[in-house]
Every structure is written in structure tokens, then in C-alpha cells.
């Protein structure tokens, strides 16, 4: 079963080929970071237009890298949501067009399910069940995963996601977009103990998150200083990273204890954060659980996770593969 996957939910264009017998054959990815950096964040209209330009070259490259002819594809997978409406429509329309031309079915994939299952692409893949910590620019969730398509939401952010907190802090410190990697790099030069920032909901007794208050505390600290020196900026970055990773780790460990599970899966763009990985690895040693991450190039949005999730869902429920031509995207689409 050979699945061709397309991802275009935000500011990355992804195309991939996944075969259920041979694994991931090839994937191509174009990031729009350089384009959006000039504006300090994602501009939806520009994102949509850029997806149009990138899909054909990426598809040709992936087919060439995999040594596969387009007619060999058994199904086409598209990200149907959540995401930017215009960006989703570009990838979905292109995928449906390819499927119509080939006479193949289309499988609509939930973007977050792609992230959730992406660590299963690794050689040392986790087995079911496990607790998943999904952390990205717009989402922070803890999920109980009992199998493909069997997900229970344990907790989520009630306001800003962790990725948003990183990006907004970076903006306050005058760092370029995207803020997460910039904050992480700057934090390595700072002393986290130089500033004390809150750990919202760390001891709430549930698995929900809140990072809006942390952002406000950073804003207050910056205004109090006036114009932070480079050293002060590094200290603030370190303290913010310490606060966010502390909360994420504490909630993940609590979820494992509550469910009785011994495996944690981390996915999403923030899952690439070095400090978060180090903190979770340390917690795994102390609390004796296993933690799995996707490789760094699969932490961001990508076509590989979409093709893979589609193949796994199709194997469980063949009815998910539908005739091509009826395009529907869901900018807001709960994983449940």
C-alpha cells in the first residue's frame, strides 16, 4: 500500500511517499520561514501562494528520490485541518487533483494526528499504549493513545500554547521569527536563576496548561528594565525556557503516573527544543519511563507524518479512503 501525502496547513509545504511494507520512501519539505521573517509572523495569504509554487517541484523531487512512478500510488493523503483555511485548500485541492487524474481515493488526515503518530516512523518506535505530549506553535496537549485512532484528551492549554509563549517572548526581546529556536539558543548563554517567572497550573491537580500569565510576567520584567542588555536578554530567555520546560515535564510525568503508563511520546515543533528534551530525558531516568521523539526534521509540519497517519488509519478503517473530487477543509477541527 503506497500512500502519497501532502501537508500545507501553515507555513511548511510537505510531500512524502510512505509504503506500509517498505516504510518512508522519500519526503520533501519547504519552509517559508525566510519569507515570513520579514513580517514577524505568518502572513496567511503569502503562505497560500507559496504552497502553490512549491507543490509541483516537491512532488517531482519525492517521486525521483523514491524511484516511484506516480501511477504506482494507491491513495493520496491530504491534511484537511486544523490550520489556515487558504493554505489547507491549496494542499487539499492539489491532492484531490492528483487523485482524480490517477483514479485513486483520497484520505483526509487530521494534522495533529500526524504529529501524534510521527515518532512511530522511527526505528525504535514506541508500542501502544502511551501518553503523548503534543507541543507546537498553536497546540499544547496531553493525550492517552491506546492505538491508531484511539485517543483520549487528558489536558490542553486554556490560553496560549507553549510555542506561542516562546514566540511572544522572543518578540518582546527583539528576536527574529520564529521565536522558539531563537529563545532556545539565547537561553544557553543565560542564567535561569537570574529571573523568577511563574509556573502556571503546575500544581493544579489536572493536566491542563496555561502560558498567558508567563508571557505577561516577561512583559512586566522587560518594561521594568527598560532596554535589556544582551546579558539580561539571555537571562530572561533562560528563565522562560526553564519555566516552560518545567511545567511541560511535570504535567507529562503526572499524566504517566495517573494512567500507569511507562512510555511518553513527544511530538510537534516544540518537541525539537533541546532544553525540553534534556529535561524529559532526565525525568525519564529518575522516574523510570521511556521517552520517544521524532527525528528533528519530522518535528515540524511535514508530508511524511501525513502519509504515515493515512496509511495506518486506512489499514484500520478502509472506509476512510473516499472518492476524490469533494474538497472539504476544517480550519478548526478537534482531534476527538
Number of C-alpha atoms within 10 A of each C-alpha: 14 22 27 34 33 34 35 33 31 23 27 21 28 29 33 29 30 28 18 14 8 9 13 20 18 21 26 22 23 17 19 17 16 10 16 18 15 11 11 16 17 18 15 16 12 15 25 23 13 21 28 15 11 17 24 13 11 20 22 14 17 22 20 13 14 15 11 15 10 14 12 12 19 17 27 31 31 31 32 27 28 20 23 21 20 21 29 26 25 21 28 29 18 17 28 24 17 21 23 16 11 17 15 19 21 30 31 25 26 22 24 26 21 24 28 26 25 26 22 19 20 14 7 10 15 19 11 13 18 22 29 27 26 22 26 24 20 16 20 27 21 27 24 22 21 14 13 16 16 11 18 14 15 17 18 20 19 12 16 21 22 28 24 21 26 26 25 23 26 23 17 15 23 11 19 18 21 22 25 26 20 16 26 21 16 20 22 16 15 19 17 20 12 13 15 15 21 18 20 17 16 20 11 10 9 15 22 20 26 21 25 18 16 20 21 16 16 24 15 12 16 18 12 10 10 9 11 16 11 13 13 18 23 24 23 29 29 25 22 28 25 21 20 25 20 17 21 25 21 16 24 23 20 15 23 19 13 10 13 11 17 17 19 26 26 28 27 28 23 23 24 23 19 14 20 21 19 12 16 25 17 13 18 18 11 9 13 11 17 17 20 20 23 24 15 13 11 23 23 24 27 29 30 30 37 35 31 29 32 30 27 15 19 17 14 13 11 12 10 16 19 15 15 22 16 10 14 13 23 16 17 12 14 10 14 9
